[in-house]
């Protein structure tokens, strides 16, 4: 593949506010339940017992991501705890960290296979996955191509959003690149290709009219080049370790050694970069591109249709918790709510402690190991009103999800036409009926 110009149209959707973390698997691939990706050992943190284990278990696989603070607060731990908003709605949600969307997709396929086999409440796989909205076109194309073999009713759909990235997802590079973007030509960046954070770099390249080299097996001195990482933590670690590789120079035909100059990642990846090595600054992030990256919740259509009260109950719990965090912003009571959400996040993600997740919920400026000032963290949570805005549910309002889904889906298509020659329109992968049901019956259990 030759270096390609990044479409400038990316600026259109993102100006409204100012992963995919995945390969596309082959259709018909066998359903398996893979082992979860390895995650850091959890610190000493108390974990409450499941509070509504008499209800069917509902499993959601998700990234370690502060946009889900409301979901964490509503659940209270890895499994819905006694007194939690989830248990109040009889939703026995189990939140499971998974940083690799290839694994997430296989878990959704395993779930559908058991559902197709007659199990009303499958014990294998994932009822839901939660990913970046700007990468969901690629993910859903690969996933639904595999699920369609069970029947169209078994395909996956987006049903809502728990929050947004508002700064933590970023493209980090040397200060010289920020001072003069032309110096990024010939640079080598570690990241998950076709990922939401990769999208940030694509937006930056488009803004500065710099070529992108989509082929990670070659090196183009006139374009930005890539080292593929399986997840965002590995991307950060590649920079920290000074990872180098041999690549064929497309101009000379010779193999050359090149080392990682930059990274696309999010918290805790950005924190690791600043603490362990430093030397990078933020070139672009979701603090500037505010509507780019909503978290989206994806579920199996057939199971959701048969279990509507569980789905609406889960969403309303997330939205009510998100509202609690938003309403308490800046006050003592709000700090206590955020600390409670952060404590649950630490347990769910098996990394750091409550103080860490609360600290990086907001954007913070800190000095890195080399003395450079870097902005770290930054997320936001959503309530029902935010979902109404995101999915354009008010007459005449703009469908922000459709915009970000389509713009970045087309961007991946332009850079990898062999891998993603087409993707489904947003309307075909979106089911807003659960949000509309909550809007039609506002109540304490309806998420308002």
C-alpha positions, 0 to 999 in steps of 0.5 A: 500500500502506498501512502495516502492523503487523509480525508479533510472531511474528518474536520466536518463532524468534529467541528460540531463540538468546537477502537476501532480497536479491531481487525475485521475477522473473516465471515464465518469464523468459528465461534470460540470463547477466548481467554481474556487479555492479560491485565495488571494485577489488582491492588488491595481493594475490597470487593463486595459480594454480588447483591442480586445473584438470584437474577440472570447474569448479564455480562458486559466486556469493556475497556478500562475507561473513565467514560464508564464511571457512571456504569461503575457507580451503578454496578458497585464492583465487578458484579452488581452489589447489594443496594446498587442501582443495577440490583434495584432494577434486578439487573445482575450485571457483571462488568469484565475488563477486556482491552482487545476488541478481537476478543470482544467480537469472539465473545459476542459470537460465542454468545449468539451461538449458544443463544441460537442453540436454544439457551435463553440465558447463555452462559458463554460469551458476552451479552454486551460489549462497550467500545469507542463510537468512532471505531464502531463502524469497523468493529460492527462490520466484522462482528455482524458479518460473523453473526449474520450466519445465525440469522439477521435477528442475532446481529449486534446493535448500538443501544446507548452510551455511558460517556465520552472521552474528553481529553484522555485519548490522544496522539502524543509526539515529540515537541518538535512535531507540535512546533512544526507538524511537517517534522512528523513526516518520516515519524514512527508511531505505535498504536492500535490501527483503525482504533479511536486513538488512531483516528485522532492521529488521522484527524491531525494529519488531515488538518496539517495535510500530511500523508499517512502510510497505512502499511505497517510493514513499510517505511515512507519518509514523506508520511507518518508510519505505524507500528501495530499494537494489540492494545493501547497499553502495549502501544505505550509500552513500545514507546517506553521501551524504545521499540525498534523494527526493520522496515522496507523504505518505499523510496529506496527499497532498502530495509532500515531500522526505525524506532518508535517516536510517538504513540496513540493511547489513553489513560492509563497509557498516557500516564505510563508514558509520562512517568516511565520515559517522558519526552512526548507532548499532546499533539491532539486529543479528545479535549479538542475533538469533543464529540469524536469519541462517545463510549457505545454499548453494543448488544445482541438484538435477539436477546435484547428483544426477549429481555427488554426490562433488563436492557432498559433497567441496565441503561437507566441505572447507568444514566441515573449514576451518570446524572449523580456524578454530573450533578455533584460536580465541584462540590463535596457531595460530588467528590464523594460520588466520584470517589465511590465511582472511582473505587468501583472502577479500580475493582472492575479494571483491576488496576490502580486505586480509587484515588487514581481513577478519580484524579484522572477523571478530569484533565490534569497538567503534570510534568513528565520524567523529562520535565515537559508539561503534559495534559493527562486524563479527562472523561465525561459521563452521560445521562439520558439527556446526553443520549438524546443529544448524541443519537439525535432523538429530538426532532430536527436535532443533529445525529452526532453518533451518525456523524462520527460513525460515518466520518471515521468509517469512511476514513478507515475505508479510504486508508484500508479499502481492501480490508474495509471496502464497505460498512453498514449505515449507522441506521442499520446498526443502531437501535434507539427503541430502548432509549425511546422507551425510557423517554416515554416513561420518565420515572426514578426507574426510567433514568430521568 
